[in-house]
């Protein structure tokens, strides 16, 4: 896939008194596709989503730094998933966006499920990457999980490079190296709030209500979120397919970007093909 120089508009937006640093990519060509709402992983700042513009050039894209991450100020008090989902919906209202396709990776995949449940009439398709159904997850390797909760992976590039393969199951080269260079240390309190947000949370009580077409992508070398979690999601979601990324670690969205983008684009295009056939 050819590289496209497509930079987002980055603004601070006020949502219910919460300041959210927001990135918005305008579609290069307007063809009527639903905008894409993207939820990033834990502690991940906007700079790590630069590849979205290359992946989805035919649609508007919107994402934001969660409070305490990147340059979004930390909230005074902890928050719950339903609150994050509501802030995301109000952010879409600011941009005049109604229906969206929703995509989330890792921690953001759980938030994507929460958003799809709260606002399911506004969600066309759901894409879940390297994520789980919450507290009911099959845990990864203890060695990887111990490094996962260590915020030094955001503030110390050398520590991240040394830990990268153990942590994510991917080699440190190419896109992975650029990913490390774009890391921005989250606010310590904000990082803790992200960890606390989904304690006790599970999508299993409501997952059967997520009837929109769903795509689950999992890496077979993911040491943080084992493939078994993808099977749990597929079993629970009424209209879902599961794709296993061969050789993919937790960050296959970065390390296998072209292959991942092709799979997601095929999934998103199916609706248009079905509608054309029906017409």
C-alpha positions as CSV (number, residue, x, y, z in Angstrom):
1,X,0.0,0.0,0.0
2,X,1.5,3.3,-1.0
3,X,2.4,5.8,1.7
4,X,0.1,8.9,1.9
5,X,1.2,12.1,3.5
6,X,-2.1,12.8,5.4
7,X,-1.7,14.7,8.6
8,X,-4.7,15.1,11.0
9,X,-6.0,18.3,12.4
10,X,-5.2,18.3,16.1
11,X,-7.2,20.4,18.5
12,X,-8.1,20.6,22.2
13,X,-11.8,20.1,22.6
14,X,-13.9,20.8,25.7
15,X,-16.3,17.9,26.5
16,X,-18.3,18.4,29.7
17,X,-15.4,20.4,31.2
18,X,-12.9,17.7,30.2
19,X,-10.2,18.7,27.8
20,X,-9.5,16.1,25.1
21,X,-6.7,16.5,22.7
22,X,-8.4,15.3,19.5
23,X,-7.1,14.2,16.0
24,X,-9.4,14.4,13.0
25,X,-8.5,13.2,9.5
26,X,-10.7,14.5,6.7
27,X,-11.4,11.9,4.0
28,X,-9.2,12.5,0.9
29,X,-12.1,11.6,-1.4
30,X,-15.8,11.8,-0.2
31,X,-17.4,8.5,-1.2
32,X,-20.1,8.3,1.5
33,X,-18.2,6.0,3.9
34,X,-19.0,6.2,7.6
35,X,-16.4,8.0,9.7
36,X,-14.1,5.8,11.8
37,X,-14.0,6.3,15.6
38,X,-10.7,4.9,16.9
39,X,-9.9,4.0,20.5
40,X,-6.2,3.6,21.3
41,X,-4.4,1.3,23.8
42,X,-3.5,2.1,27.4
43,X,-1.1,5.0,27.7
44,X,-1.0,5.5,24.0
45,X,-0.8,9.1,22.7
46,X,-2.1,10.5,19.4
47,X,1.3,10.4,17.7
48,X,1.1,6.6,17.7
49,X,-2.1,6.7,15.5
50,X,-0.3,8.4,12.5
51,X,-0.7,5.3,10.4
52,X,-4.6,5.6,10.4
53,X,-4.5,8.3,7.8
54,X,-2.6,5.9,5.4
55,X,-4.8,2.9,6.2
56,X,-8.2,4.6,5.7
57,X,-7.8,7.4,3.2
58,X,-11.4,7.1,2.0
59,X,-13.1,8.1,5.2
60,X,-13.0,10.7,8.1
61,X,-11.2,9.4,11.2
62,X,-11.4,10.7,14.7
63,X,-9.5,9.7,17.9
64,X,-8.4,11.4,21.1
65,X,-5.9,11.3,23.9
66,X,-7.7,9.8,27.0
67,X,-7.4,12.1,30.0
68,X,-3.9,11.9,31.4
69,X,-2.5,10.5,28.2
70,X,-0.5,12.5,25.6
71,X,-1.5,16.1,26.1
72,X,-5.0,15.6,27.5
73,X,-5.0,16.9,31.1
74,X,-5.7,14.3,33.7
75,X,-9.1,14.3,35.4
76,X,-9.5,15.2,39.1
77,X,-11.2,11.9,39.8
78,X,-11.1,8.4,38.3
79,X,-13.7,7.6,35.6
80,X,-15.6,4.5,34.4
81,X,-15.9,3.1,30.8
82,X,-19.5,4.5,30.4
83,X,-18.1,8.0,31.0
84,X,-15.4,7.6,28.4
85,X,-17.9,6.4,25.9
86,X,-20.2,9.3,26.6
87,X,-17.3,11.8,26.2
88,X,-16.5,10.1,22.9
89,X,-20.1,10.5,21.7
90,X,-20.2,14.1,22.7
91,X,-16.9,14.7,20.9
92,X,-18.5,13.2,17.7
93,X,-21.4,15.7,18.2
94,X,-19.0,18.6,18.2
95,X,-17.7,17.4,14.8
96,X,-21.2,16.9,13.5
97,X,-20.7,13.1,13.2
98,X,-23.5,10.7,13.7
99,X,-23.1,7.1,12.7
100,X,-19.6,5.7,12.8
101,X,-17.7,2.5,12.4
102,X,-15.8,1.8,15.7
103,X,-12.3,0.4,16.0
104,X,-10.3,-0.3,19.2
105,X,-7.0,-1.9,20.0
106,X,-6.1,-3.7,23.3
107,X,-7.5,-1.4,26.1
108,X,-9.2,0.6,23.5
109,X,-10.9,-2.5,22.2
110,X,-12.8,-2.9,25.5
111,X,-13.8,0.8,25.3
112,X,-15.0,0.2,21.7
113,X,-17.3,-2.6,23.0
114,X,-18.6,-0.2,25.7
115,X,-19.3,2.5,23.1
116,X,-20.9,0.1,20.7
117,X,-23.3,-1.0,23.5
118,X,-24.2,2.5,24.8
119,X,-24.7,3.9,21.3
120,X,-25.4,0.8,19.2
121,X,-27.9,2.6,17.0
122,X,-25.0,4.9,15.9
123,X,-22.5,2.1,15.2
124,X,-22.3,0.5,11.7
125,X,-19.4,-2.0,12.2
126,X,-17.1,-3.0,15.0
127,X,-13.4,-3.8,14.7
128,X,-11.6,-5.3,17.7
129,X,-7.8,-5.7,17.6
130,X,-5.8,-7.7,20.2
131,X,-8.4,-7.2,22.9
132,X,-10.6,-9.1,25.4
133,X,-14.1,-9.2,27.0
134,X,-12.7,-7.7,30.1
135,X,-12.2,-9.3,33.5
136,X,-13.2,-12.6,32.0
137,X,-10.1,-12.6,29.8
138,X,-7.5,-15.4,29.5
139,X,-4.4,-13.8,30.9
140,X,-1.1,-13.5,29.0
141,X,2.4,-14.4,30.2
142,X,3.2,-13.1,33.6
143,X,6.6,-11.8,32.4
144,X,4.8,-9.7,29.7
145,X,2.1,-8.5,32.0
146,X,4.6,-7.3,34.6
147,X,6.3,-5.1,32.0
148,X,2.9,-4.0,30.7
149,X,2.0,-2.2,34.0
150,X,5.5,-0.5,34.2
151,X,5.0,3.0,32.9
152,X,8.8,3.2,32.1
153,X,8.0,1.7,28.7
154,X,6.6,5.2,27.7
155,X,9.3,7.3,29.3
156,X,12.5,5.2,28.8
157,X,13.1,4.4,25.1
158,X,16.0,2.0,26.0
159,X,13.9,0.1,28.5
160,X,11.2,-0.2,25.8
161,X,13.6,-1.5,23.2
162,X,15.0,-4.0,25.6
163,X,11.5,-5.1,26.6
164,X,9.7,-4.8,23.3
165,X,9.9,-8.4,22.1
166,X,9.1,-9.9,25.5
167,X,6.2,-7.4,26.0
168,X,4.5,-7.4,22.6
169,X,5.8,-10.6,20.8
170,X,7.1,-8.5,17.9
171,X,10.7,-7.8,16.8
172,X,12.1,-4.3,17.3
173,X,12.7,-3.1,13.8
174,X,11.1,-0.9,11.1
175,X,7.7,0.4,12.2
176,X,8.2,-0.9,15.7
177,X,11.2,1.4,16.1
178,X,9.3,4.4,14.9
179,X,6.5,3.5,17.3
180,X,8.9,3.6,20.2
181,X,10.3,7.0,19.0
182,X,6.7,8.4,19.0
183,X,5.9,7.4,22.6
184,X,5.0,10.1,25.0
185,X,5.0,9.4,28.8
186,X,1.5,9.5,30.3
187,X,0.7,11.4,33.5
188,X,1.3,8.8,36.3
189,X,-2.1,9.5,37.8
190,X,-3.7,9.3,34.4
191,X,-2.1,6.0,33.7
192,X,-3.4,4.6,37.0
193,X,-6.8,5.9,36.2
194,X,-6.7,4.0,32.9
195,X,-5.7,0.8,34.7
196,X,-8.5,1.3,37.3
197,X,-11.2,2.2,34.7
198,X,-11.9,-1.4,33.6
199,X,-11.4,-3.2,36.9
200,X,-14.5,-5.4,37.4
201,X,-15.7,-4.6,33.9
202,X,-16.8,-7.3,31.4
203,X,-18.6,-7.0,28.1
204,X,-20.1,-10.5,28.5
205,X,-23.3,-9.3,30.2
206,X,-24.2,-7.2,27.2
207,X,-22.2,-8.6,24.3
208,X,-25.2,-10.3,22.7
209,X,-26.7,-6.9,22.1
210,X,-23.8,-6.0,19.8
211,X,-25.5,-7.2,16.7
212,X,-23.5,-5.1,14.2
213,X,-21.1,-6.9,11.9
214,X,-17.8,-7.3,13.9
215,X,-14.3,-8.2,12.9
216,X,-11.9,-9.6,15.6
217,X,-8.2,-9.6,14.8
218,X,-5.7,-11.4,17.1
219,X,-2.0,-12.1,16.8
220,X,-0.9,-15.7,17.3
221,X,2.3,-14.5,19.0
222,X,0.6,-12.1,21.3
223,X,2.0,-12.6,24.8
224,X,-0.4,-10.1,26.5
225,X,-3.7,-11.0,25.0
226,X,-3.7,-14.7,23.9
227,X,-5.7,-15.8,20.9
228,X,-8.2,-17.6,23.2
229,X,-9.7,-14.2,24.0
230,X,-10.6,-13.7,20.4
231,X,-12.5,-17.0,20.5
232,X,-14.4,-15.8,23.6
233,X,-15.4,-12.6,21.7
234,X,-16.4,-14.5,18.6
235,X,-18.6,-16.8,20.7
236,X,-20.3,-13.9,22.4
237,X,-20.8,-11.5,19.4
238,X,-23.8,-12.5,17.3
239,X,-22.3,-11.5,13.9
240,X,-18.6,-11.8,14.2
241,X,-15.6,-13.3,12.3
242,X,-12.2,-14.0,13.8
243,X,-9.0,-13.5,11.9
244,X,-5.7,-14.7,13.3
245,X,-2.6,-12.7,12.3
246,X,0.2,-15.3,11.6
247,X,3.4,-14.2,13.4
248,X,1.5,-11.2,14.9
249,X,2.3,-10.0,18.3
250,X,0.3,-7.5,20.4
251,X,1.2,-4.6,18.0
252,X,0.5,-6.3,14.7
253,X,-1.5,-3.2,13.8
254,X,1.9,-1.5,13.7
255,X,4.3,-4.3,12.7
256,X,2.0,-5.8,10.1
257,X,0.3,-2.6,9.1
258,X,-0.3,-3.3,5.4
259,X,-1.6,-6.8,5.9
260,X,-3.9,-5.6,8.7
261,X,-5.2,-2.6,6.8
262,X,-6.1,-4.9,3.8
263,X,-8.1,-7.2,6.0
264,X,-10.0,-4.3,7.7
265,X,-10.7,-2.5,4.4
266,X,-12.1,-5.7,2.9
267,X,-14.4,-6.0,5.9
268,X,-15.5,-2.4,5.7
269,X,-16.2,-2.5,2.0
270,X,-18.4,-5.5,2.2
271,X,-21.5,-3.5,3.2
272,X,-21.2,-1.4,0.1
273,X,-20.9,-4.5,-2.1
274,X,-24.0,-6.1,-0.3
275,X,-26.0,-2.9,-0.7
276,X,-25.1,-2.6,-4.4
277,X,-26.1,-6.2,-4.9
278,X,-29.4,-5.7,-3.1
279,X,-30.2,-2.6,-5.1
